[in-house]
Amino acid sequence: MTTILLTIHFIISVALVVAVLLQRSEGGALGMGGGPSGLMSGRAAGDMLTKATGILGAAFFVMSILLTVVPNWGKGSIDSDIIGQQIESAPEALDAEIPVEKPEPE
């Protein structure tokens, strides 16, 4: 399921980038675009790209949330199991000193 969601998320991401790059510049400081010789010109094309960008942006956020929720769906909350437990003391073997070999002087 996660693989399918990741694939859809990737397709939405690429489509969102393309939709943003196809839009006409509104006179930003980049110094490129905004000319009348764009790939799509006219008011209807601008409105379509604006709507597509909004829809793709919303789909991107929904997919991001789904990719967070779905892999953990049905699993018990780890946090609720951990919170409130007493800290266990370390086993005795871990408290013992570890012998370290020192090099012999030459």
C-alpha positions as CSV (number, residue, x, y, z in Angstrom):
1,M,0.0,0.0,0.0
2,T,2.8,2.4,0.8
3,T,4.5,1.7,-2.5
4,I,1.3,2.7,-4.4
5,L,0.9,5.9,-2.3
6,L,4.6,6.7,-2.9
7,T,4.1,6.3,-6.7
8,I,1.0,8.5,-6.7
9,H,2.8,11.1,-4.5
10,F,5.7,11.1,-7.0
11,I,3.4,11.6,-10.0
12,I,1.6,14.5,-8.1
13,S,4.9,16.1,-7.3
14,V,6.2,16.0,-10.9
15,A,2.8,17.4,-12.1
16,L,2.9,20.1,-9.5
17,V,6.4,21.2,-10.6
18,V,5.4,21.2,-14.3
19,A,2.2,23.2,-13.5
20,V,4.2,25.8,-11.6
21,L,6.9,26.1,-14.3
22,L,4.3,26.5,-17.1
23,Q,2.7,29.5,-15.4
24,R,3.5,33.0,-16.7
25,S,5.7,35.1,-14.6
26,E,4.0,38.1,-12.9
27,G,7.1,40.3,-13.2
28,G,9.1,38.8,-10.5
29,A,12.8,39.5,-9.9
30,L,14.0,36.5,-11.9
31,G,14.1,38.5,-15.2
32,M,12.8,35.6,-17.3
33,G,9.4,34.6,-18.7
34,G,6.4,36.9,-18.7
35,G,6.6,37.5,-22.4
36,P,3.7,37.0,-24.8
37,S,5.4,34.1,-26.5
38,G,4.8,31.5,-23.8
39,L,3.7,28.0,-24.4
40,M,0.2,28.7,-23.2
41,S,-1.0,32.2,-23.4
42,G,-4.4,33.8,-22.7
43,R,-6.5,34.3,-19.7
44,A,-8.2,30.8,-19.9
45,A,-4.9,29.0,-19.9
46,G,-3.8,31.0,-16.8
47,D,-6.9,30.2,-14.9
48,M,-6.6,26.5,-15.8
49,L,-3.0,26.4,-14.6
50,T,-3.9,28.3,-11.4
51,K,-6.7,25.8,-10.6
52,A,-4.5,22.9,-11.5
53,T,-1.8,24.2,-9.2
54,G,-4.2,24.6,-6.3
55,I,-5.7,21.1,-6.8
56,L,-2.2,19.5,-7.2
57,G,-1.0,21.4,-4.1
58,A,-3.9,20.2,-2.0
59,A,-3.4,16.6,-3.3
60,F,0.3,16.9,-2.4
61,F,-0.6,17.8,1.2
62,V,-3.3,15.0,1.5
63,M,-0.8,12.4,0.1
64,S,1.9,13.6,2.5
65,I,-0.5,13.1,5.5
66,L,-1.6,9.7,4.1
67,L,2.0,8.6,3.8
68,T,2.4,9.4,7.5
69,V,-0.8,7.8,8.7
70,V,-1.3,4.7,6.5
71,P,2.0,2.8,7.3
72,N,1.1,3.0,11.1
73,W,-2.6,2.2,10.6
74,G,-3.8,-0.5,13.0
75,K,-0.6,-0.6,15.0
76,G,-0.8,0.1,18.7
77,S,0.7,3.4,19.8
78,I,4.2,2.9,20.9
79,D,4.2,6.2,22.8
80,S,1.2,5.1,25.0
81,D,3.0,1.9,25.9
82,I,6.2,3.6,26.9
83,I,4.9,6.6,28.8
84,G,4.3,5.8,32.4
85,Q,6.6,2.8,32.7
86,Q,9.3,2.7,35.3
87,I,12.9,2.8,34.2
88,E,14.5,-0.6,34.6
89,S,17.9,-0.8,36.1
90,A,20.8,-2.0,33.9
91,P,21.8,-5.6,34.2
92,E,24.8,-6.3,36.4
93,A,26.9,-7.5,33.5
94,L,26.7,-4.0,31.9
95,D,27.8,-2.3,35.1
96,A,31.0,-4.3,35.3
97,E,34.3,-2.7,34.3
98,I,35.6,-3.7,30.9
99,P,39.2,-4.8,30.9
100,V,41.3,-2.7,28.5
101,E,44.7,-3.9,27.3
102,K,47.4,-1.3,27.6
103,P,50.3,-1.4,25.1
104,E,53.6,-2.4,26.5
105,P,56.3,0.3,26.4
106,E,59.1,-0.3,24.0
